[in-house]
Amino acid sequence: MIKKLSLVSLFTLLPASFYFAQTTVFAYLKDAQGKPIEQAEVDVKGTENDVTADKIGYFQLVDLMPGHYELVITKPNYETKVMAFDVTSDEKRKDLGVLTLNSSLTSADQGLTIIESDDDEDNSSQASTVGLLQSSMDVFSRIAAFDLGFYWYRPRGIDGRMGETMLNGVSMIKSDNGNVDFGNWGGLNEITRYPEISQNHSPSEYAFGGNSSVIYKNTKASEYRKGFQFTQSLTNRNYRNRTSLRYSSGMSSKGWAFTVMGARRWAEEGIQEGTFYDAYGAYLGVEKKFNDKHSMTFNFIAAPYRRSTASPSTQEVYDYRGVHYNSYWGYQDGKQRSERVRKGFQPIFQLQDFWKITPKSNLWTSVSYQFGKDKGSRLDWQNVQNPSPTYYRNLPSYYDSLDPNASVKDPSGAMTTAQDAYQTSMAGWQNADPNITQLNWDNLYRRNMQQPAGTYYGQTGRRALYYLVNDVSDDKIFNAATHFTHNFNDTTKFLLNLSYQNYRSEQYREVNDLLGADFVLNRDPFAATNQPGKSGLYNEGEENVTKKVGDKMTYDYIFRRQEFKVNPGIKFSTGKFDVFVSAMAGYSSSSREGLFNHYLYKDSFGKGQDYNFWNYGLKGQAIYKLNGRNFLVYNGAYFSQTPYLEDLFINPRVNGSVAPNVQNMVINANDLSYVISSPFLKLRLTGYLINSSNETSVQRFFADGIPLEGVDADGNQTNVQSAFVTQVMTDVKRRNMGAELGVDVKVIPTLSLQGLASFGQFTYQNDPVTYFASDATGTFANGLSYVNLGKAYIKNYKQGGTPQQAYSVGARYNSPKYWWVGGNWNYLDDNYLDPSALIRTESFVQNNVSGTPFYGLTDSEVRRVLEPNKLPSAFFFNVNAGKSWVIGKYYVLISATVNNVFDNTRYITGGFEQTRNAKYPTFAQDNDREFTLFGPKYWYTQGRSYFVNLQFRF
């Protein structure tokens, strides 16, 4: 049994405890100056009590049976330290040496999903280096997460879908698109904020993972600080206010522990115009300890939310209205209303069993079930023009592209010349006239209500020209997993992870609001033009074609996937080497079942075939200890990964076709690091090379100028020039290579300098074959729902999505009187938009009539118009400060963070190339305009932001 001991009681009880106990473990806690740290709490995970360090920083744990243990050492204003150690049967006393706790600048809850962890361990002969590096966030990763992550920087350019996020032993990755919906536990920061992390592609004890980090979160009710914690936050980001309250009972004498938490985040309007936020979070954790070898936990997490989103825009629009402009809202009866509203409620129920089979063996078993709906609304329309204020025909650039004397309708709908319409539109955008720059809800209602009543498919009423729909995901996700460990001895540990997931998601569109009309037709509004003579029905054979609020329309299908994974691993130390080897074998079976019978596709309805994939992989880590503070670390990985469901099926909303030549993606990743870990210097210098192949990439957008041929009801060919298309690239090869440097130097015990440098080259390595499909044509002459466009010439193009160069320099001061201040200067460069494949195929330069390249077209001209879209570089300055007080049993903390202090709004965080013009002549003509009609759409940084946090523990 673990007991709280003072120095006096220690010498009184030591003889008895030594006689009856197996092992006594002890250590001393000191700060970076070598001064003792008193009153730090030392918890042993999975045990009943804790101990507190005395006035000289000494603590000891008695009566420890042989086995593997983890210490969690906490003290206000110091970084939490997690340390693993083993106890063997032949040890009576175990000395963990001197453990250093460093002052923390980031101990305050910043109101985000932030990861906090300890620095690398000070040298200790008893500590496991492998476990130490796994449970820590090194200096590079810390700066990248806290200072650069706010600006959408991704280390090594790796897509977040290549990582693994686990909650209580099971994966939280969605099988349809590979993303993690962090909103499922949104606002519960104090519950989920201390995960264990395996950085990048290094092996993990809990899962094989992918090419990005494995993040493992555990929410055992007994592991939270006993008592209440109240937090109040103010910010100007997506929400304005956050309030939370947590209570933990601690472990009772009868073996029960309870933790409950509630939180709310809200804003009437966020930093982006016309956005609101209203989200709740609730957590209930119950733990029952049956005995020292067996306990169970129940976790319930629910986070219902409702919030609106902001739009990307072209540069023309930002120049008129600034970076906080949002086209998704407008006024209705004088009140703001957004067309893009997301709301969801997908609660999670989890049971976890912890069984200490023997002193050397442990088995954790987890069962999880999640269900619920996620809905995203959007405005739709039939047989009328797009009402969005940023639709290209509603912008000044459109009127400017016409003959000045041409007769057109101006933004108010009155007939005039293009020149006058241009002046009217320009004045409206420059003066922020809401009738021009925002949605006009009153006009949409008026247009619908002015529709004459008619009879459609047996129903009489006003047919909706404009209406709101919800795109719905109705998920049911079952997970089961086991985590087994066995310590052969002090230096060798065996691991085995087994997991199973059953994923079912019904995805459909439903009517949200008819905007004053009586019904909307479940029919393709372009069918009469693109497919004359055909029914145009999205669901042929249904009795009710006229849809009302709550009815399903346009598409309805079910995704299913079952996946099994086996992940054995072994960790061992020999001489100066620590080695961790992890393997993986996996099997998945995927299918689509259509619930609508689309008028163009025979394979739209019913359950399609199962697509089965086997995966294999191997990861390894080798650490060579040059001495107690200098290490060489190698991480290597080679594995395959099943395509996600949205990459497997080309256009699942309307048919069951799969991407041609689809294969498992293969990743080969390697890195080599030099690491220094000492009380005064922490450094990591890394070189990495990551190659991926066999990737399938799917994109969907609207395009003009593509030569498509459909077939009408009589079998005659019809030509289609504009359509929504699906673009598929197969066997995409990428290379991500570069170097990383992270440094943290203590100039004096209270002042640290820190810095980061990252230089990468993230490129495409081949010219992948490109296919496309279109709902306007259905089946092509080849009998398939897609056609081969040949190669997309994107080799050596830069990958988009993140800066490829990043630098940060900063300082932080920690006062002995428990206040701190810090700041970082950050610079980001070499950021690109991903190249559009469609306009880089031979079809782009080929004349439809002659079948040859356009006359007079040269290679230099093609390179000019298809030059990569490089985004502007930018620098930012972030500052943070805080102060804490310990008043008896009470703890008070106030902190503040300001990002982008100088309000730099030139930085583009992301975007995409519009591919509306798919032929060279029209593309080049548009590209050479001052404001292109179909220029790239961007998301800009939000400018200066702040976060103020007050925390009270009692």
Steps between C-alpha positions, in 0.01 A plus 500: 500500500621849417505736799563869556817530705673789670869477586413423863251224425732361233765389747234372740326280244792399283600182688147361489439596140836360398414173671159453344541679160644382177673821388539860611550755223630848579628816330570872548321781313693814406452798273735612222710690757547186708272623780264250667135503392263441788130413501507349150240227456631162385232265363554141392254417223258225595559518876284621785690788657774749425797643685623855548863609486632638830701819566818361345312367194519138619226246442477125522259228396484187711354152458534499122463155349717403199367650177490804272393839643442856382546806718314824439663789689308828518540836671348837410727708273710195407474275201332166560756219489412146394759236578497122450701252705507129577526314831653153509459232763863515615490876584439614857572869435499682168657844457352711219761766563440873469197594287489852360175692463514799268287810530208506265374782280220298354338359809193716444211362306492696178150391409619297203577135445854554623754233585720549800772272628833495670847571376735214430624335816817603672750217489400213726647157481169350603284672236403344170611724215249349257207558733630844583512620140158355431324676782664838441454784255847617399587865455441500121157339531407730787569820302342355185181422692465809718637778279480380138199271515276805531610594146422158349859381496529121458836346598659316206199592284315187609123487465325468836317195362827311526495507880318311771295646784384260770258552785497242778661234287303535175557693179295815436583509126195516272511234226328715238766772476771419757435812707453533874199701615651672803163664552380169645677599822515875438536722805615216728861619501563421866393139435694425181803730515781267620546233233799279433654572161719307262633768268484470121548139384675371813348181646240519775406264780128538427457476122703459185391843378588659171737764370402763753487482879311253715310692767366288785252651747376321811223632725511297822284666763753440780789671322360853523584737783248460783264793546347768276654694214321800351620666179380815327648613168457802273618506139431651159545181298223270376324541834511785753437331835576167664383383841575161654478323834657167591468295816703190594425295810829316516508128583282415799577239762244275328679522166277749318606815317285751312587791273241725338542805283284745311606774258351754265656708223299768324505816289226705341759589237855370472801665343362426150198705394165331537620197695361377830599221739301303757656179633469296815716225645423242767709223652426229754771263613441218747775270620469193718811346653425140596848435637861591431493288184166584345299814425241616248402840364190637332533818294221701345582797276248723327562830324197633308575806293353745254722746317531678168798497268683757286561499127813501288514780245697622201759774538263746331246457781761531778630821342151646525394375842806384700602166649203468738249506216261204485257447212288236675271738688252780443216686669151359545252738661799703620676205669809313391442153358759255366440237236794285620416367845648183643340321789567163647456271795694172500540377858764242593457215750811309607585217738861419583633212710847509659632163612841436654525132408836446669761737642649507150191487278215747443192487281286803416175434313281775352153504348355816346177596324430833334189605314319812387464747218714777362320749274632777281256737331546676169291703256382322184296611201331369187471667158624836627842666531725441800394764757840515674640856504840358396366302203712622209203657318429714809846657525633820335758297305224323308344824375848630420564194280202580274459746215440833681191563287351154543150489649498320837319494832671697773522364861149632573355316200441809285607496134795726421835498324793290620697821567229639730449162667873489571486841672197399705657173606835660584335767713298238684807292584713795601224643721396162650143523375345187659258464206803435279773359726284261710220252444161665462273261692195721462538489123533120499175468697331752272605312184371169639168643619442671164515162326158412355349183645532202269444126499814286512493122529148512643570779752376857461690795648790740458823331389812630673755684287725550805513275805729383780621142528695305760775258404471237772733232635317256725778294659508181703855404601593201714859448618666228705869483586749332733842616615722229649847553650746256652835591658740213457755686710628853567614548142248310285132569453248333267190685370193379314209715377188354338222719363171465318277773358154472349416825323159578354404842370184591317560816301216691342358841423181627661285808458578756771285802405285567194529881543129564453432238231283188541742234374809437290538240226736207546610541140816609317433857380755457216348176368290671232816657351762233559282188478192583289230237512615343828306523824763698687381346826757453773296203623306335221193306605426695817143615554581833664719715274386823666709541813419693816699590812665190646467291182805339341598616152783495241695207650483234770752222551678301770876458548616188684844391606628229731865513593727272703855583608769303681797696635777312687810679624809450708720746688839409633827654616844359435820684579464857378202420276128525571292336226128498430359289213129506412320297232150513354263278303156626410193405299208717394179440309318801352170541318236748388126446499291741297152586627409723204463380140670779300365547149845485338672209678401134512733439796355781710249283690565203726802360674813479290783253532743491791845646437755323714852617582787348697758727661842430644759717665817524705629786715822524693680734732862472609654734757876507548606662826823686435491589869238596755394814314583441133312258279469389140146397411387319184136445407397295199164386365378303199129421480189500284168672564149433369333784306232681695144447380475842332819424305391146413163595349511761223158657555318308771206739506377368164672170421714215627796538263846482652814679395681312222819319599446588865760347730629519855715807548860412592712719729874479555615744770839551662656758729822537698538736797770629728352581840644686798302490824645681800364742761641798308490391135240307307560446128374280220649506150324270254521407135208312344396339171143379443381340176142397428355324195178341372296785645153564357389865504139603436374857450159636401423840339320685218672533161434673168635403161534126552383305193241263648254287310182368653233274359132601491197271545503409129868404504616819327822667613473841667779747569562644845736793548454581871467251780585396853779251464701261712874494439693189599878458498640151555849383599594844630859510626621759750833578665537697822857566604668757717666591828375617840679676784357581841702668777420607857783666697484619862706821504435531873275279709200729445560598136485265201562562132335267252497462127383285212611464140332275245592471136311259276450401138155346454446406135309271265727235355308379195235586242199300623227374270188716531137399457181696529130437532199726473139481619403689185598209273457188709654206316755576228538324166747260664216368716656642815407795719843656446740567214881500481656842436858371495782629713489814711838666463562601860838338561726728710209730587498601866235346722255743654345535841789616721807726499813307406725737693439606860714689753432610856708685759378582849570552866318430823553625851377309806502696823553317828195693616277295264451732207629464148524680169611371163501581132581343162579645158385259226563498126329278240585467131487269198126440517314387186157403377468143383512482119174414325553182300230560240661808345836324490390215274533486120127576477574854622702591190309288249258653249171308509445544127845415360610264776839675500654770725364851452668691217806701601512366853855467634649316797609827659147639477353187661755521781414867550127451548547186709765643729462370857295720731746610768346676800654802677749450782419654836631557850315514829574590858327316787514589870369338816504582870348376821499495877390242755432500871477220752288613795470220748312223321398729217678552170435797269650546154454780250670489161478675166622426149506735202578354159596713200559806717571726200177391325663365185210414267702419186548135587291243311444186704361292211296491184446325170521559127164540329474285189205661327687552171643165391635612159804717430340790301234586759733424793778726365258779415357494852842461659627820337221718635570734792243304697445154361144376503612161631809582697609287798291515814682564827462491874693780673636515852255658743734776611576588860337268752506470876410246765463589870457223751404489869525173690398431859556170684336424831 
